[in-house]
Amino acid sequence: MKRHYAALTFMIIGSLILSGCANGTKHKLNSPHKLTITTTLYPLEYFTKRIGGKHVSVSNVIPPGTDAHSFEPSTKDMIKISDSDAFIYNGTGIEGFADKVNETVKNEGVESIKAAKGLTLEKVEHRDEDPDEHGDKDPHIWLDPVFSIQMAKNIEQALIKLNPKAKADFTKNYLSLKKDLEKLDTSFNQTIKNSPHKEIIVSHAAYGYWEHRYGLKQIPVSGLSTSQEPSQRQLQDLIKHVKAKHIHYVLLENSASDKLARVVEHETGTKTLKLRNLETLIPKDAEANEDYLSLMQKNVQVLKQSLK
Ligand SMILES: [Zn+2]
């Protein structure tokens, strides 16, 4: 029912946009010299700003602090996307609305750029019988610095296509970002390699790529999406495991899924630390001028402490 309603809304918005642009001209809100870009997840906003530099004006449609897994764009968001030169999305299933956006804007001269193009996503095994409507691939690729380099490369290539005259700047900026991401990769690698144990308890299963890349093991309270809550028995098993393994920390993330992680914390007497899943930038971090790199370094420090 909800799904049909959403589809109808998109059709109405689509026809509004089409009728508004019947003469085929685009109504750019920004300076003609800058590309206007809309992004979905915070890391895409950060990568695009770094690579695009002075040649782009970037705005993110998922507001700070909201749950990216359940976000739906408003009519205003759809118009903003339609008015932009390019829409950059992750494209790993986390943005449930991306297909509809792409369909709505495809005749609007908006370039759709899938940041995950060419990446091989990890499959995740379901822990219950109920198949997840979000699919079984892990969408959280931006938490892996090595995958982030490839996403940045895709963004660089797309920007060059949109504005070939600025190619030298885009490439220079991409190489500087790549260097930062390589340093981050080294930090994760060293920290996890040198830690006495490798298990973390997390709110939702966002950290699968740290398992594959660095040998960490995440034990999620909720599933791959924040909406996949554990059964009572799964929750009890997890509490038993934390006690038996003498795990000292539960890692929260400032999202809805923290509620159940709090139950685990309470039942096991563990302490809590905050991990950033970076799906959105939380307002407190934005105010403190934190960015993707500084927050990922904070994640490294949280791992260091919780893996003791
Ligand atoms: Zn997530």
Boltz pocket constraint, residues with backbone or C-beta under 6 A from the ligand:
constraints:
  - pocket:
      binder: B
      contacts: [[A, 69], [A, 140], [A, 204], [A, 205], [A, 206], [A, 224], [A, 225], [A, 226], [A, 277], [A, 279]]
      max_distance: 6.0
